[in-house]
Amino acid sequence: MGLRRSYRCDCVERWDARSGRITLPVLEADLAEQAFRGIESDTGTKPDGCPWRALRDPFVRQVLHVYPAWKTGHDVNPARLRNAVQAYHAALNAIEVADMKRERKRREAKKPGPPSSPSFRRRR
């Protein structure tokens, strides 16, 4: 609940009647601001408001609804919807690639390194 509360959106509590989020320099350590920076790092685009509020938008719901059909090769019309589905797909791919890179770095950091001095003995 801390992250959702950090968005200051009325979809969790009645923080403000305005949609969207106003970011001030004092919010640099804010949980939502950190999440937004991470999303921006992975996708190249920084969200400007609460992601849960975006799910209330009928167009966003339509994109999520037709995405599985588009992914299996069905054509999506109109072009506006097709473009939005493609943008959604690109964002999902970017996040997946970033997650895989982080996971690979995590695994590599856990790997034991080569021994500092190999101790090979010759048998006679």
C-alpha positions, 0 to 999 in steps of 0.5 A: 500500500505504501507505493500506491499511497505514494502516487497521491491518487484518489484510486487508493485514498482521497488525496487530491481531486486532480488526476495525474501527479505533480512531482516536486524536487523534494519527492526524489526519494519518494517511492512512486518517483523511484518507480517512475524513474525505473520505468523510464530507464527500462522503456524510455518513457516516464509515466505521468500519473498513477498506473492504476488510474490509467486502467480506468481509461476505456482506451487502455482497457481496449488495448489490454483486451485486444492485445492477446488476439494481436499477439497471435496474429489477428489484425487490429483496427482502427490504426489508432488502436493497432498503434497503441497495441504495438506501443504496449508490446514494445514497452512489455518487451523493453521491460522483459529485456531489462529484467533479463539483464538484471537477472543475468547480472545478479546471477553473475555476481553470485558465481564464484570466481576462478581460484586465485592460484591454481594448485596443480601438482604433477604426478611422477 
